[in-house]
Amino acid sequence: MHEVSTPNVPQQDGLAERSNRTIIEGARTLLMIVAHQRCGLWSEAANTVVYTTNRTLSPKDATKTKFELFTGCKPSVAHLRIFCQPVVAQIPRAKRSGKWNPIGKVFRFVGYTRRSNTYRLFDPE
């Protein structure tokens, strides 16, 4: 049976409101407690919360993750990192100006990409 909710009344969609609240509270926690930042990077924190939440156990089936229920594949968690931790990324040889210049630069880890072997990094400069 198809049921619709009244426009502009978010209280009628409790499941979506709860999901949104979970994402916002998780992002706030990442930014305030882990990253010690009062503003900025909200979208990155929210994306990271969604990414990690999808790899935790589902309330519908306590033996599978949401990712596993959606794709049928068990997700790997070996690549998970701490939000906003300092990381060093290598500078490609073509972009290095000299033999004695640094080969890496310090960034902050802010999230995951669609590819499993890459991360999103933030340059504070």
Buried (B, 14 or more C-beta within 10 A) or exposed (E): EEEEEEEEEEEEEEEEEEEEEEBBEBBBBBBEEBBEBEEEBBEBBBBBBBBBBBBEEBEEEEEBBBBBEEEEEEBEEEEEEEBBEEBEEEBEEEEEEEEEEEEEEEBBBBBBEEEEEEBBBBEEE
